[in-house]
Amino acid sequence: MGTQASSLDDDMPGEIDFSKGTRGKFHQPGAKLSLPVYLDDQVQAKLAALASAKGIELSTLVNDLLRKDIELMELSR
């Protein structure tokens, strides 16, 4: 790597010193990242009502619905 900053580094102040930093200090091999999923307000309200009526968590209902959709997509191939 060169010493010249790329255009992506434009927002990094020059006075920050990483010379005593430790690479990978917080790295955990095999760590799983759960991505947030944002639902439209109307969809979330409807699903929350359905989950509540069934006495289950919203995430459980959404996962069940997605599993069924995935299965249907795979069957239609």
C-alpha positions in Angstrom: 0.0 0.0 0.0 1.2 3.5 -0.7 1.4 6.3 1.7 -1.0 8.4 -0.4 -4.6 8.6 0.9 -7.3 7.4 -1.5 -10.4 9.4 -2.2 -12.3 7.2 0.2 -10.1 8.4 3.1 -11.1 12.1 2.7 -13.4 12.1 5.8 -10.6 10.7 8.1 -8.9 13.6 10.1 -5.1 13.6 9.7 -4.5 14.0 13.4 -5.8 10.5 14.3 -2.8 8.2 15.1 -3.3 4.5 14.5 0.4 3.6 14.9 -0.2 1.9 18.3 -3.4 0.3 17.2 -3.9 -3.5 17.3 -5.2 -5.2 14.2 -8.0 -7.6 14.8 -8.4 -6.8 18.5 -12.1 -7.4 18.5 -12.2 -10.0 15.7 -14.1 -13.2 16.6 -13.8 -16.0 14.1 -17.1 -17.5 13.2 -19.1 -14.5 14.6 -22.5 -14.3 13.0 -23.9 -10.9 11.9 -27.7 -10.5 12.1 -28.8 -7.9 9.6 -31.7 -5.6 10.6 -34.8 -6.0 8.4 -37.2 -3.0 8.2 -40.8 -3.6 7.4 -43.3 -1.1 6.1 -45.5 0.2 8.9 -48.7 -1.4 7.6 -47.0 -4.7 7.1 -45.5 -4.7 10.6 -48.8 -3.7 12.2 -50.6 -6.5 10.5 -48.0 -9.1 11.2 -47.7 -7.9 14.9 -51.5 -8.3 15.2 -51.3 -11.9 13.7 -48.4 -12.8 16.0 -50.2 -11.5 19.0 -53.4 -13.4 18.1 -51.3 -16.6 17.8 -49.4 -15.9 21.0 -46.0 -16.0 19.3 -43.2 -13.5 18.8 -43.3 -11.3 15.7 -39.9 -12.6 14.6 -41.1 -16.2 14.8 -44.1 -15.4 12.6 -42.0 -13.6 10.0 -39.4 -16.4 9.9 -42.2 -19.0 9.5 -43.7 -17.0 6.6 -40.4 -16.5 4.9 -39.5 -20.2 5.2 -42.9 -21.1 3.5 -42.2 -18.5 0.7 -38.7 -19.9 0.2 -40.1 -23.4 0.0 -42.7 -22.3 -2.6 -40.0 -20.5 -4.6 -37.8 -23.6 -4.6 -40.7 -25.8 -5.6 -41.6 -23.6 -8.6 -38.1 -23.9 -10.1 
